Amino acid sequence: MKHYFKAVLIIVSVFFLMGAVDVRGETLQDAVKSVLQSNPDITSAAYNRLARDQEVRQAMADFFPKIDSSLSTGYVNQNNPDRDHFRPDEANVSLTQNLFRGGATLSETNRQKSRVISQAYLLQGASENNALLACRVYLNYLRALEQDALAKENLLVHERFFDQIKLRSQAGVDRGVDLEQIKARLALAQSNLIVTEANIENARTDYQAVIGYFPVGPAKPEPFYAEIPATLQEAEKMALDNHPTLKSAKADVEARKYQHRTAKALVYPSLDVSAGYTWGNDINGPSDWYSYQDYFQANATLTFNIFNGFNNQARIKETLYLINEAEEIAKKTELQTIQSIRLSYDAYMADQRRIKQLEQYVDSTAKAADAYVSQWSIGRRTLFDVLDTSAEMITAKKDLINTQYDKMYDSYRVLGGLGKLVHTLGLPWPEESRIEGTKK
């Protein structure tokens, strides 16, 4: 009787916890939002994106004139019959403007802008990857809780049988071997519960490592199966069009092309104009008792490198090879994108088909277990038959739980492979990932 009371108490506790989850539970969106705001991979990528903005400004600086000024003063003491000491003072201000250097400034500016775009896409990709990782640990924790509840259910079943067999054995109805058999199965059920409890702790640790804190009543999320493309071909096309990492690789190719143009500017002359004003006293030394200078100067300078050891030609070839390297990296990224989406999509579809069979399997084993218990009570089945059927039912339920969570996670994998997991969850990418001219 005490075991029946224990069963009722556990069931009431489960419903109480479920109610607590509804009131104060943390949703999957909450967990992913926390990751997007605090994950070091994401925040470091965001800082890198901001740093590249400053590199664009540095490249654009050559469009503007440079203004320099200097002040100097000193004291000189020497043997001179006319004047043995003097104080040279000088002040000047100058302005220099480059008018032409083969388009190098424009090319370098465009290169840095392409690098900004590349890093913004990398930040989007990091957000998608870490959002998927958050989904995995979130679902794994819920999976561990359900597996633990199933292990407790299995233990209650074995405790119930143990009580019945013990009473029947004491009354001389059952053989002693039946009691030993149920003791062994009960010990196994207790061992399985220890394993599931350890799995919960492992899942909590993984949750804390990824999301930053321990789970607080997570609620089972609603799936987004309607967002999954109808066919694999459609999924591949969407992945190739939208995946941020692939876009980043293509932006790197553009950056390398602008780098090549910058290098080609080395074979062109450079034209600069400058103007300056100088004020000075005793600049030329003690040759005159009173030496004062005040003058304005303007210059135009054309510079053309004739020979520097083939450095320019080597630089041009180097940047050409770097373009080829970036193109090959983009091709590899494209292949990896296709591979990833195919694996995720195939796994999702397999889970979907498998769930239907497992649901039938659970239903059939549950009916068989009930029938075997009824037949055992009238002596038509052995205890071994009953326990085996019960174990098969528990295994079927366990497989169904695993496959249901696998399907949900694989759907998130597909969405991540399409570059739309974060937005599907109703969340934005970090502000630093925004690209000018886009809404995302």
Buried (B, 14 or more C-beta within 10 A) or exposed (E): EEBEEBBEEBEEEEEEBEEEBEEEBBBBBBBBBBBBEEBEBBBEBBEBBEEBBEBBEEBBEBEEBEEEEEEEEEEBEEEEEEBEEBEBBBBBBBBBBBEBBBBBBBBBBBBBBBBBBBBBBBBBBBBBBBBBBBBBBBBBBBBBBBBBBBBBBBBBBBBBBBBBBBEBBEEEEBEEEBBEBBBEBBEBBBEBBEEBBEBBEEBBEBBEEBBBEEBEEBBBBEEBEEBBBEEBEEBBBBBBEBBBBBBBBBBBBBBBBBBBBBBBBBEBEBBBBBBBBBBBBBBEEBEEEEBEEEEEEEEEEEEEEEEEEEEBEEBBEEBBEBBEEBBEBBEEBBEBBBEBBBBBBEBBBBBBEBBEEBBEBBEEBBEBBEBBBEBBEEEEBBBBBBBBBBBBBBBBBBBBBBBBBBBBBBBBBBBBBBBBBBBBBEBEBBEBBBBEEEEB
